């Protein structure tokens, strides 16, 4: 397991460029959200309440960065915050931000949201959506640093959840060719979604926590050389085999 953490890779400088750099994020990476990270994001009182709740429900939080497509024309990544059962490792909830951008101007991005919590009475009305959304919005803001960014959804099948957090219909923006709300049903400003997750008086602010790596699947790129290298560990074999080989050589000479 590598000692590299999410926020040591994504430092406080040029994070937009880094997130779309294929030499850094060339494969999916997973991280565990620790108790101290929840405290960092939500503060002591609310954070500790969340920690007690997920422990009672036997859950843990996994954060995943998935580069879906990276090229010179456009890039797309998915930032996903999962709730998983500690015993079965099965997913019981998720909040994802899908980000599409053009590398030449990475600040112009299209960010769409998806979320769900398992249809189970244990997980309902536990504020788990607020927990997942808060973590992901915080990391998203740390990367893009734009509180006026539009977050959009393609279609609302949530039975009122998106309206509850403050999303509004795109209206005339649906047809604007240069607007990042074009073609989407509803949108919300990042700073307003942030207030829903962290409280009505909360303002977007960078919070850098040390997220511990859960599973590092980084691909190491090596230069291939022609021919096969001899395995020195296997060279020679046992002493008995060496004696047999020298006897054969002596017979051939005679």
C-alpha positions in Angstrom: 0.0 0.0 0.0 1.4 3.4 -1.0 1.9 6.1 1.6 0.5 8.7 -0.9 -2.7 10.3 0.3 -5.4 12.1 -1.7 -4.4 15.5 -0.4 -0.7 15.0 -0.7 -1.3 14.4 -4.4 -3.8 17.2 -4.7 -2.0 19.9 -2.8 -3.3 23.5 -2.6 -1.7 24.6 -5.9 -2.9 23.8 -9.4 -5.3 21.2 -8.3 -7.5 21.5 -11.4 -4.5 20.7 -13.6 -3.4 17.8 -11.5 -6.8 16.1 -11.4 -6.8 15.9 -15.2 -3.1 14.9 -15.4 -3.0 11.3 -16.8 0.4 10.8 -15.2 -1.1 11.3 -11.8 -4.6 10.0 -12.1 -4.3 7.3 -14.8 -6.4 4.7 -13.0 -9.0 4.5 -10.3 -7.9 5.3 -6.8 -9.7 4.5 -3.5 -9.5 6.1 -0.1 -11.0 5.5 3.3 -12.6 8.5 5.0 -11.4 8.3 8.6 -13.1 9.7 11.7 -10.7 12.7 11.9 -11.6 13.6 8.3 -15.3 13.7 9.2 -14.4 16.0 12.1 -12.3 18.2 9.8 -15.2 18.6 7.3 -18.2 19.0 9.6 -16.7 20.2 12.9 -16.5 18.4 16.2 -20.2 18.3 17.3 -21.8 17.3 14.0 -18.8 15.2 13.0 -18.9 13.1 16.1 -22.7 12.6 15.7 -22.1 11.2 12.2 -19.3 8.9 13.5 -21.5 7.4 16.2 -24.3 6.9 13.6 -22.2 5.1 11.0 -20.6 2.9 13.6 -24.0 1.9 15.0 -25.1 1.0 11.5 -21.8 -0.9 10.9 -20.8 1.3 8.0 -17.7 2.9 6.6 -17.0 5.6 4.0 -15.0 5.0 0.8 -13.9 7.8 -1.5 -13.1 7.0 -5.1 -11.6 9.0 -8.0 -12.3 7.4 -11.3 -10.8 8.9 -14.5 -13.3 7.8 -17.2 -11.7 9.5 -20.2 -8.6 11.6 -20.4 -7.5 13.0 -23.8 -6.2 16.2 -25.4 -9.8 17.0 -26.4 -11.8 16.5 -23.2 -11.5 14.8 -19.9 -14.1 13.2 -17.6 -13.7 12.0 -14.1 -16.1 10.8 -11.4 -15.8 11.7 -7.8 -17.8 9.2 -5.7 -18.4 9.0 -2.0 -19.7 5.5 -0.9 -21.3 4.1 2.2 -20.5 0.4 2.6 -21.3 -2.3 5.1 -18.2 -3.2 7.2 -19.0 -6.9 7.2 -20.3 -7.6 3.6 -18.5 -4.6 1.9 -21.7 -4.1 0.0 -22.7 -0.6 -1.1 -25.6 0.9 0.7 -25.4 4.5 -0.5 -23.5 6.8 -2.8 -23.1 10.5 -3.8 -21.3 11.1 -7.1 -20.1 14.2 -9.1 -19.4 13.5 -12.7 -17.1 16.2 -14.1 -16.6 16.9 -17.8 -14.0 19.4 -18.9 -11.6 20.6 -21.6 -8.0 20.7 -20.6 -7.2 24.0 -22.3 -9.7 25.7 -20.0 -10.3 23.4 -17.0 -12.4 26.0 -15.2 -15.2 25.5 -17.7 -16.6 22.3 -16.4 -19.9 20.4 -16.5 -20.6 18.8 -13.1 -23.7 16.5 -12.7 -24.9 14.8 -9.6 -26.3 11.4 -8.7 -27.2 10.0 -5.3 -29.1 7.2 -3.6 -29.5 5.5 -0.2 -30.5 1.9 0.0 -34.2 1.2 0.5 -33.8 -0.1 4.0 -35.5 1.3 7.1 -32.1 1.3 9.0 -30.6 3.8 6.6 -33.6 6.1 6.0 -33.9 9.5 7.9 -30.4 9.2 9.2 -29.0 12.2 7.4 -26.6 9.9 5.5 -27.3 11.8 2.2 -26.1 15.0 3.9 -23.0 13.2 5.2 -22.0 11.9 1.7 -22.9 15.1 -0.1 -20.9 17.2 2.4 -17.7 15.2 2.0 -17.9 15.2 -1.8 -18.8 18.9 -2.1 -15.9 19.8 0.2 -13.4 17.8 -1.9 -14.9 19.2 -5.1 -14.6 22.7 -3.8 -11.0 22.1 -2.7 -10.2 21.0 -6.3 -12.1 23.6 -8.3 -12.4 26.6 -5.9 -15.5 28.0 -7.6 -18.4 28.5 -5.2 -20.6 29.8 -8.1 -20.2 26.6 -10.1 -23.4 25.1 -11.4 -24.2 21.6 -10.3 -26.8 19.9 -12.5 -29.0 16.8 -12.9 -30.2 15.2 -16.1 -33.6 14.1 -14.8 -35.3 14.3 -11.5 -36.6 10.9 -10.3 -35.9 11.5 -6.6 -39.4 12.2 -5.4 -38.5 15.6 -4.1 -34.9 15.2 -2.8 -33.3 17.6 -5.3 -36.0 20.2 -4.7 -35.4 19.8 -1.0 -31.7 20.8 -1.3 -32.6 23.8 -3.4 -32.3 22.8 -7.0 -34.3 24.9 -9.5 -35.4 24.2 -13.1 -32.9 25.4 -15.8 -35.7 27.1 -17.8 -34.3 29.3 -20.6 -30.8 28.2 -19.8 -31.7 24.7 -21.1 -31.3 26.0 -24.7 -28.2 28.3 -24.3 -25.4 26.8 -26.3 -22.5 28.1 -24.2 -24.1 27.6 -20.8 -23.1 24.6 -18.7 -26.8 24.2 -17.7 -27.8 23.4 -21.3 -29.7 20.2 -21.7 -30.1 19.6 -18.0 -33.4 19.6 -16.1 -32.3 21.3 -12.8 -29.3 23.1 -11.3 -28.0 24.5 -8.0 -25.0 26.7 -7.3 -22.2 24.9 -5.4 -22.4 27.4 -2.5 -26.1 26.8 -2.1 -25.6 23.0 -2.1 -22.8 23.5 0.4 -25.2 25.4 2.7 -27.6 22.5 2.6 -24.9 20.0 3.6 -23.1 22.1 6.2 -25.7 24.5 7.5 -27.5 27.7 6.4 -24.7 29.9 7.6 -21.8 27.8 6.0 -19.6 29.4 3.4 -17.4 27.5 1.0 -14.0 27.2 2.5 -11.0 25.0 1.8 -10.5 22.2 4.4 -7.5 19.9 3.8 -7.6 16.6 5.7 -5.2 13.7 5.5 -7.3 11.0 3.8 -5.7 7.5 4.3 -5.4 5.4 1.1 -7.6 2.3 1.1 -6.5 0.6 -2.1 -3.9 2.2 -4.4 -4.2 0.7 -7.9 -1.7 3.1 -9.6 -0.1 1.6 -12.7 3.7 1.9 -12.9 4.9 2.6 -16.4 8.2 0.9 -17.2 10.3 1.0 -20.4 10.3 -2.4 -22.1 13.6 -3.7 -23.5 14.1 -6.4 -26.1 14.8 -9.9 -24.9 14.2 -11.5 -21.6 16.2 -10.7 -18.5 17.7 -13.7 -16.8 16.4 -14.4 -13.3 19.6 -14.3 -11.2 17.7 -15.9 -8.3 17.2 -19.1 -10.3 20.6 -19.2 -12.0 22.8 -22.2 -11.1 20.2 -24.2 -9.2 21.3 -26.6 -6.4 24.9 -27.9 -5.7 23.9 -31.4 -7.0 22.7 -30.0 -10.3 26.0 -28.1 -10.6 28.1 -31.3 -10.1 26.0 -33.1 -12.7 26.5 -30.3 -15.3 30.3 -30.3 -14.7 30.5 -34.1 -15.2 28.6 -33.8 -18.5 31.0 -31.1 -19.7 34.1 -33.3 -18.8 32.6 -36.3 -20.6 32.1 -34.2 -23.8 35.7 -33.0 -23.6 37.0 -36.5 -23.3 
